[in-house]
């Protein structure tokens, strides 16, 4: 594979709320496919989208698929980083909501600067 491809960074801007759609894995599937192609992934959860990483969320009573917990498979596949807006992470910490993985908090302005520095970006 091309060495230049191995150094490329893909920013995934996740905007959808958890359980907003019947397909829980669209964002995750894009991340997994990019990681298989050796991209470094930076996932930016915008607003309440970070709730997709809740460790204890269960959609079964509403007959929704259990796709969100699969975010925890990312560490097995390659380089990635997870970011969320600071006010949303502060709320989750205050409410003692456990997340599947560590997420770095940033101000919205800083997040925009970081994803604009990536080689590619995709809004999901």
C-alpha positions in Angstrom: 0.0 0.0 0.0 1.1 3.6 -0.7 3.1 5.0 2.3 1.4 8.4 1.8 -2.0 6.8 2.3 -0.8 5.4 5.6 -0.1 8.9 6.9 -3.5 10.4 5.9 -5.9 11.5 8.6 -9.7 11.3 8.3 -11.9 13.5 10.5 -15.3 12.0 11.1 -17.8 14.6 12.3 -20.6 12.7 14.1 -23.7 14.8 14.5 -26.5 12.3 14.9 -28.0 11.7 18.3 -28.0 8.1 19.6 -31.0 6.1 18.5 -32.1 8.8 16.1 -32.1 6.3 13.3 -32.8 2.5 13.1 -29.2 2.0 11.8 -27.0 2.4 14.8 -23.8 1.7 13.0 -23.5 4.0 9.9 -20.9 6.2 11.5 -19.0 3.3 13.0 -19.0 1.4 9.7 -17.3 4.4 8.0 -14.7 4.6 10.8 -14.0 0.9 10.6 -13.7 0.9 6.8 -11.2 3.8 6.9 -9.1 2.1 9.6 -8.9 -1.0 7.6 -7.4 1.2 4.8 -4.8 2.4 7.3 -6.2 5.9 7.8 -5.6 7.6 11.2 -9.1 8.4 12.4 -10.2 11.4 14.4 -13.8 11.2 15.5 -15.5 14.4 16.6 -18.8 14.0 18.4 -20.7 17.2 18.0 -23.2 18.1 20.7 -25.3 15.3 22.0 -23.8 12.8 19.5 -21.3 11.9 22.3 -24.2 10.1 24.0 -23.5 7.3 21.4 -20.6 6.3 23.6 -22.7 5.7 26.7 -21.6 2.4 28.2 -25.0 1.5 29.7 -27.5 2.6 27.0 -29.9 -0.1 25.9 -32.2 0.2 23.0 -33.7 -3.3 23.2 -36.9 -2.2 24.9 -37.6 0.1 21.9 -36.5 -2.7 19.5 -33.6 -0.7 18.3 -30.3 -2.4 17.2 -27.4 -2.6 19.6 -24.8 -1.1 17.4 -23.4 1.8 19.5 -21.5 -0.4 21.9 -19.4 -1.5 18.9 -17.4 1.8 19.1 -15.3 -0.1 21.6 -13.9 -2.2 18.8 -11.8 0.7 17.4 -8.7 0.1 19.6 -8.3 -3.3 18.0 -8.0 -1.9 14.5 -5.6 1.1 14.5 -4.9 4.7 15.3 -7.8 6.8 16.3 -8.7 9.7 18.6 -12.1 10.6 20.0 -13.2 14.2 20.8 -16.3 15.8 22.1 -17.4 19.3 23.0 -16.4 20.2 26.6 -19.9 21.2 27.8 -21.3 17.8 26.8 -18.5 15.9 28.5 -18.8 18.0 31.6 -22.5 17.1 31.8 -21.8 13.4 31.4 -19.1 13.5 34.1 -21.4 15.5 36.5 -24.2 12.9 35.9 -21.7 10.0 36.4 -22.5 8.6 32.9 -19.8 6.0 32.0 -18.5 6.0 28.5 -17.2 3.1 26.4 -13.8 4.7 25.9 -11.9 7.8 27.0 -12.9 10.9 25.1 -10.9 14.1 25.0 -12.9 17.3 25.6 -12.4 20.4 23.5 -14.1 23.7 23.0 -16.1 23.8 19.7 -13.6 26.3 18.1 -10.6 24.1 18.9 -12.4 21.1 17.4 -13.1 22.9 14.2 -9.4 23.9 13.9 -8.3 20.3 14.4 -10.7 18.7 11.9 -9.8 21.4 9.3 -6.2 20.3 9.7 -7.0 16.7 8.7 -6.4 15.5 5.2 -10.0 14.5 4.7 -13.3 15.0 6.6 -16.7 13.6 6.4 -19.9 14.7 8.1 -22.0 11.8 9.4 
